Amino acid sequence: MTELIERKIRLHAQHLYEKRGQADGSALQDWVEAESQVLGNSILAPLYRKTRTEADAG
């Protein structure tokens, strides 16, 4: 399930990158913005955040 959310984030970040004219140097900013927007609209956000926290700790 979290793979689906991550795929949506990746696609949205790609869209933001393309919208900026494919200028390099803002990948992290694009990812954070995409993550915020996708998770803001998802009831699965708590599950995704928990999974990411566990992955970072482990």
Summary of the structure (lengths in Angstrom):
residues: 58
radius of gyration: 12.1
end to end distance: 19.4
largest distance: 36.7
contacts: 134
relative contact order: 0.18
helix: 78%
strand: 0%
